[in-house]
Amino acid sequence: MSTRFLHHFFEPRTIAVIGASEKPQSMGGLVMRNLREGDFPGTLWAVNPKGYERVFGEPCVTRVSRLPEVPDLAVICSPVETVPRLIDQLGRFGVRAALVLSGGAHLDDERGDEGSIRGRMLAAARASGIRVLGPECMGLIVPGRRLNASYASQPVKKGRVAYLGQSGMLGNAMIDWAAGRGIGFSHLLTVGDSVDVLLPDLIDYINQFAPTQAILLHLERILDAQHFMTALRDASRHRLVLAIKSGRTAESDISGLPPTPGIANRDQVFDAAFARAGVVRVDDSDELFDALETLSRMKPLRGDRLAVVANGLGPAMLAIDKLIGAGGRLAGFSEATRRALRRDDVDISKPGENPVDLGGNATPERFVEALALVAADPGVNAVLVVHAPTRLAPSRATAQAIIAARKRFRRNLLTSWMGLEEALPARHECNLAGIPTYTSPEKAVRAFMHMVDYQRVQALLQQTPPSLPFATTAEIRRRCRTLLDEVRARQRECLLHSETARVLEAYGIPVAPRHYVGTPAEAAEAATTLEGAMALKVVHDGNCRPFRYRQHPHKISAGLLQDLTTPAQVAEGVTRLGDKVAEKFPEFRVREYCLQPMQRGKHSMQLSAGITRDPVFGPLIVFGIGGYKVNILADRQVALPPLNISLAADLVGRTHAARLIREHSRDPERDLERIGKLLVTLSQMASDLIELRGLELNPLLLNRDGLVAVDFAMDLGRPARFAIMPYPEELREWVTLNNGWDVEVRPIRAEDAPLITRFHTRLSEESIRFRYFHHKADLTQRDLSMLSHINYDRQMAFIAEHPLEDGGKQMLGVVRVWNDADNIRTEFSIIIRDDLQGLGIGSLLMEKMIRYCRSVGTLEMIGKIMVDNHPMRSLMKHLGFTQRYNMEEQVIDAVLRLNEPQSDWQRHRLESQPD
């Protein structure tokens, strides 16, 4: 996975089209014609074994080895069974990029010892380091470079939007839709069923090297969630990213993946992933362009309150219905705005209220005056104009008046010109003026809600959360991992009820009082220690697995007896439950019985929370309404770990449970905070215990005394791969400095933003200049987010932290690295507080980072140092870096070899210069 050599796809000077001919149905011929008609400025060759002298006027050779020079890009349109051999030939010839448009239904069919076509393509690519995009891709189009190496049916306008998709036919349709709306593209390509270059590689390249305003994504499937999420999160920090996904329902999902335990609809997992990455998700292709138009043309929102100004109450109410149904908020006007609207008889239906109905006789001038009043109100974040044509206010004239007065409006403006014949010119005027316009009020509101969603997900992406409420210790992790190892040693996947309780209590999660017994006599004795009514549950091999009730919801309480009041009843209950299991489930072994006091009263609410594992995105944190009807209520929401308090609050806020708590709790903020802390603890548990496959707390009771887990189940699986790398606790260590200070060296985390701010104020101007290559007086919220929120799979930052006598902490220095996507090279930076230099902190941090980078297999560490930064140059010399002067950038390049390449393609990439 890498952006290496991808510039050969997007910036080729020479192209060879393999399989090109002048036959009407020839795919190679279509590509040649598109390249010629697009006025490609470079050199073109055709390759065809039939010995044509020319194809569409361009020179043709019979085989790759007879090309006059090595092309930057090869476009393969030959039958798919010939593709592995062609990739091998192209790699040997020195070609760095191959675009494979050929395809077929038998790519994965094994052919004896040869293997599948897909496997042989990948092996051929790996042997030489050539990058392969395809098979079954549409090709690629870069209008700004006059490059159209595709079978697209029409030319594409130049623009600042990149479209990256997985379906060639949808890509063709996208071209046609965009042409009808006058939208251009900076890049347009589909990956098809690519064996090498994947969608995250292309997102990385566009993000790093292309001046795009926005990225549009079409997704059918995701192969590597961690790579995908890393690329997506990086991209959305720098530009607008919109995504549409097909296969949202079970009927249209062609992935063949198993369901996610505890999640009725896997599509909500994608919702959670997109939101976590700061991406706006849309439902259909029409909505994609509406959202693009809105988000690319409007200023960022400062809130979610919408005002509606219309020349009729009916159209305005359509907009409001859509707004409230989508979870939006109708703006409330200030008293000054109300008085102004009443005084001038501007609003005829509900004077002084939102929506503002100007009536059917409203002139363009009246529209402008009303808009000026409403847009000046401090409680309004955006204004929607809904207009139906009348003789007094033709659509075009009204649009022109609004455009002419647009500087008077202090808020974002959206317009909906209803109708067709009269509405078209008005929409055209607004399009030319850069004002978002829509065919219906509902579409306008939907576009506004995309702005609200974008505001929310970007705020989550850049939020710097408060301190963590819970931190595990090495002892807690050791005890729990030892218990899980013992369960594995006994050849079990599921933990017993008693074993799960031990894990929960180790992590500080309150568990209801209970006794575990094995015989009627033990049960009777345990019952004498409890007061009031009791519940008895049998724990056997069939009911230890979490989320099991999805298949059999009516059997959820089959192994439970309630309201037992005497030891004799409890003893009899053990016998009854044991006999019932032996009769109904003879293959299951009874492991234990759990005796608990009945949990009633205190106005308790039943919730559910836990951890599940998705086949694509790995571990997920789940939360919602609890009880045995949870699968029917469908309230469970999900989030990708790791979670902090802010992310946990967002997860809780999306559930019906949160609304019930706000309406019925005596102290809703306290209760919501308790739930948030619990979810952060579960996130930490998922990160610590990577073999934990599922954990369900259901019911989880919330009442005035707090939270308590009544019933629970846990099972184990293979070590998890997280979509977002969790915090690497194992990299923390304590050391002693030369001055005797005890210092913790640990990875940075999002909660460290206040530490970074205080650290920055202790730096001199010279230290800041050496680190950033320019003066940086203050750190913005965005700066803090970028410095504290890092992707641990591609970045690492170690800080040296010293505890203070008052219980606080101070940051002494920080070292950072940024890896390329192939883990070939990593670039470092380091900065130490001025008053602490000379204590060995720089060496300490650099040596730890070098050890870390070596351990993860990085091949080379590089850094750029200002010429007059003599202390840093001395440190680099001490650490064994090679230093050379870079005349182009006028800095010192410091390079350290960390590991030797283990394969030809690694060696090939290491020998090439960094892109």
C-alpha positions, 0 to 999 in steps of 0.5 A: 500500500503506497503512493509510490510511482502513482505519479506515473498514472496521473502525470505521464509523458508517454503512454503505450496502449496494449491491445489497441486497434481500429475495430469499432468494438475495440476497448484499446481503440476507444482509449486511443481515440479518447487520448487523441480527442483529449489532445494528450500532449505527450507521446502515444504508442499502440501495441498489437501483435497483429503488426499494424503500422499505425492505429488512429495515426499513432505508431504501433509495435508488435510487442512491449520489448519493441517500444522505442523507449520505456513508457511512463504508463501502460494501458492494458486492454488485451484479453484478461488471460494475457494480463499476468504475462504482460505485467511481467514483460512491462516490469522487466522493461522498466515500466512503473505503472500499468492500467488494466481495463480488461476484466472477466468473471474468472479472475479467481479461478485456480488453474493447476499449479499456475494459480489464479489470474489475480494471484499471478498479476500480483506476483508479477507486479511484486517481482518488479515493483510496477504498480497495477491499477485494475483489472476491470477499471474504467481508466483514469481522466485528469482534465487538467493534464489533458489525459483521458486514458479511459473508455468514457463516452464523453469528455470531462470538464476541468474542475477541482473535484476528484471522483474515486470509485469502485464501479466503472459503469457508475463512473460513466454515469457520474460523468454524464450527471456532472456534464448536465450540471456543469461540474468539472473534475480534477481527477476521475477514475475507478479502481474496479477489482484492483489487485495492487493500487487500492482506493486508500492509495489513491486517496493518499495521493490525491490528498498529498499531491492534487490541488482538489477542493473536494473528494467524491467517493463511491464504495462497494466494499472495503478490503483493509479498514485500517488503511482506508480509515487512515487515508480517509481521516488524513484527507478529510482534515484538509478537504471536503470528502463526500461518500456514497456506498452501495450494498447498504441492504442485505439484498444488495450486499455482495461481500459475502461477509458474515453478519456483525453480532449484535448489529441488525444492519451492518450499514450503520457501521459504515455510518460510524466509520464515515462520521469518525473520519470526518466524512459526509455520507449521502444516500444517492447520486443526486444527493451527492451533487446537491451536497457537493454544491452546498458544501463547496459554495457555502461558508462553514456553519456556526450552528444548526438553526435554519430560517425559511422565507417563502412566498407561500405557507405551503412550500415553507411547511414542506421545508419545515417538515423535512427539517424536523424529520431530519433532526434539524432545528428551526431558528427562533427570532429575536424580539427585535426581528419579530417587531420589524417583521410585524411593523412592516406587515412583511409576514402575513401567515404567522407574523413575526415567526419562522417561517416568514410567509411573504404571500403570493403578491410579494415583489422581488424588493419585498423578498430582499427586505425580508431576507435582510431582516432575517439574515441579521438575526443572531439566532439564525445560522442559514436562510432558505428562500422558497419561491413559486413564480407569480406575475408580481415576482417572476422567478428570474427577477427575484433571483436577480434582485437577491443576487444584487443584494447578497452582500446585505445578507450576513448568513449562508443562503440557500434557494429553492426555485419551484417549478420548471419553465420559469424556475430554470432561468432563476436556478441558472442565475444562482448557479452563475452567482455561486448561490446553492439552488435546488429544485425543491424545498426538501432537497434544499433542507437535505443539503442544509442538513449535510452542512450540519452533519459536516460541522458535527463530524469535523468538530469531532475530528478536531476536538481535543477531549478532556482527561481520560476518566480511567486508565488501566495499569500493567497489573490489570492487563496482566491479570485479565490476560492471564485469565483469558489464557487459562480459558483458552488452555481449557479449549473454551471460546466463551468465558463463564459468567463468573470469569466475565465478572472478574474481568469487569470488576478488574476494569472498575465496571460495577457488577450486581452482587452475586454468588456462584454455586454448583449444587443445590446445597451450595445454592441453599447456603448462599441464599441465606446470605441474601435478603429479599427476592432472588433470581437464579440463572443457569450458565451452560455452554449454550448461553455464554455467548454474547448477542446470542438472542438475535436468532432466538429472542423468545428464549432469552430468559429460558435459563432464568428463575425469578422471585425466589424467596427461600433457600429451599426454593433456590435449591429446588431451582438448581435441580429444575434448571439442571434437569431442563438443560439436560432435557432440552440441550443434552449436548451442553454442559452446565458450568455453574449457577448464578444467584443474585438479589432481584434488581427492582425499584429505584426507577431503574432504566434497562440499557445495553452496552458492549463490544462486538467485532465487525468482519471489516472494521474490527472491534466496535463499541455498542450502546442502546436500550437494554432488555430482551427486546433490544433487537426489536427496538433496534436502538443500538448504535455503534462507534469505532474504538478508541473512544474518548469522552467526547466521542462516547458522548456523541455515541450516547447522544445518537440513541433513544436512551439518551432522550429518555434519560434527558426527559426522566432523569433527575440529573441527566448530565450526571447519568450521561457522564456515567455512561460515557465513562463506562463506554470509554472503559469498554474501549480501553478493554477492547484495546488491552484485550485484543483476543476479546471478540464480544462482550455484552452487558444486558441488562445494564441498569441505570438508576440514582445509585449509578450503573450496575451490570446485571447480566453479561457474556464474553467470548474470545476470537483471533487477535483483533485488527483495529480500523483505528489503531488504539493507544499503544500502552506497551510503549510507556516507560519510566527513566531517570534524567541526569538531574535526577528527575523521574520522567515518563516517556510515552506516546502522545494522545488526544488528551495531551492538547493542554500539555502541548499548549503550555509546552509551546509557551516555554519555547524560544523563538529560535526553537520554534523556528528550528522546529517549524522553519518559521515563527509560530507564536500561538497554536490554533485549535486545528494545530492542537488537533493535528499535533495530539490526534495522530494515526498510530499506524502511520505516525508516532510521537513520544513525549517526555513528561515529568510529574509536578508536586501539585499533582500536575504534569509538565512536558519536557520535549517531543519527537515525532515521525511520519511514515510513508504508506509503505513503511519504507521511510519515516521523517522525524522532527524533535523539539526540547524545552530551551531551559532543559537542554543539556540533560540528555532528553534529545538523545533519550527521545531520539533513541526511543523513536529509533528503536520503535521504528526499527521494531515496526520494520521501517527501513530509513529515517530522514529529517531536515535540519536548518543549517544554523541548528548546530545542536541538532546537527551534533545530536544527529552525528552522535546518533550515526545519521549521515548528513548532506547539504540540500542545495535546493531547499537549503537545509541539511538532510539527515538520513539513518538506515534502520533495517535492510530491505527484505524483498525486491520491491522494498529494495526498489522503493528504497533506492528511489528518491522520496516523492 
